[in-house]
C-alpha cells in the first residue's frame, strides 16, 4: 500500500507540474509579439475617393515599419457608418484598423443615430489624424457656370439642378443642402457610393456638378478634365489660385474643413495603439509623403492618441446641431 500511495503522489505531483507549466505557457502564447500577421485597414468608401488615395499611400509606408502587410479593404455604405460599426465590434487585438472620416464620426453618428450602436469616442481607440483638407465644387467642362454664384443663378433659372455627392449624410451633401437653402434654390441630390463615382459621372456629363474632397480630383482639375468652380477654404488655395472661395462669392460661413484619421476598436491594448501611432508619426514626417500631400492639395494630420480622442469628441459636438438643423435624413 505505501508503495502504491507514493506512486500515486509522484504521479499527482507530475500532473500538477504539467498543468502549471501549461497554464504558464498559455499567457505567453496569447501575448505573442504584435504584429505577427497582416493588419486590415478598413476604408468605409468605394475605391478611388480622396480619403482612399491617402489611406493607400500611408499603408505602403506603414508596412515596412510595422513588419506586416497593411491590407486595404473597401467597405462602402450608409455614409461610411456601416463599416465603422463593423470595426467597432471587431476584436480589439490590433489587427483591424479603421479609416475614420468626418462624414461618419461627426455627421453620420448624428444622422444615423437611431440605427447605429457605436459611439464616435467610446467605441474607438483613436490613433491619429492622417490629413486635413477642404472641398471643391466641380462642374462638367460644358456646364454653363464657372463659380458658386453663377451655379446658383443657373439653378434659379433651372429648378432641380442635379448635384452628385459621395452619399446621403456626407459632408458634401450637407454643404450643398445648406447652400441650396441659403440661396433659396431647388437642387436635386444624386447620391453615390463614393466620391470617385460621383466625379466620374460629372466627367461623363450625366450629372452637371459635384462637391468632393480635393485630393482625389487634383489631376482632373489641373488637366482641365473637370472645372473647379469653388472651394470651401477661407481663402484661395495656392495650388488653385483661379478657383474662388464660397466666402468671396457672397456665401458667408461656407468654410468647411474635412479630416480623416485611423482608429482601432476600443479596448485595444494601449502599447499596440501607441506603437501604431509612432509609426504613423514617422510616416507623416517623410519628405516623400509630404511632397505627395502637397501635390494632392491636402495637409498632414497633426493630432495623435489622446489629443485625437478629444478632437473627435469636440468635432462631433460642433456638427451635431448643424446636422439636426439641416433636416437631412438617411435615404
Number of C-alpha atoms within 10 A of each C-alpha: 6 7 8 9 10 11 12 12 12 12 12 12 12 12 12 12 12 12 12 11 11 12 11 11 12 10 10 11 9 8 9 9 9 15 16 12 11 15 19 17 24 25 25 29 29 21 21 17 22 22 28 23 14 21 20 19 15 16 19 15 18 21 16 12 16 18 13 15 19 24 17 20 17 17 18 21 19 21 30 31 27 19 22 33 20 14 25 24 14 15 14 18 17 22 20 21 27 26 25 30 29 21 26 27 24 23 29 29 27 24 25 18 12 8 12 15 12 19 16 22 18 14 19 24 25 31 29 27 28 26 21 17 23 21 21 26 26 30 29 25 19 12 17 12 19 20 22 23 19 14 18 21 14 16 19 16 11 13 13 13 19 17 23 29 27 31 27 25 28 25 28 26 24 21 19 20 20 18 18 16 13 11 14 12 19 17 20 14 19 16 20 19 21 26 29 23 19 25 29 16 17 23 22 12 15 13 21 22 28 28 27 27 28 25 25 21 24 20 14 15 18 13 10 12 14 24 25 28 24 26 29 26 19 17 15 18 16 9 14 15 10 12 20 23 25 27 19 15 14 11 15 11 10 19 17 16 15 18 20 21 23 26 30 29 27 20 15 18 14 13 11 18 21 16 15 23 20 16 16 24 20 13 21 20 11 12 10 11 17 16 11 15 18 14 13 20 21 22 16 17 19 14 19 22 20 13 14 22 21 14 17 22 16 13 14 20 14 13 19 16 12 15 20 13 10 13 11 16 12 12 8
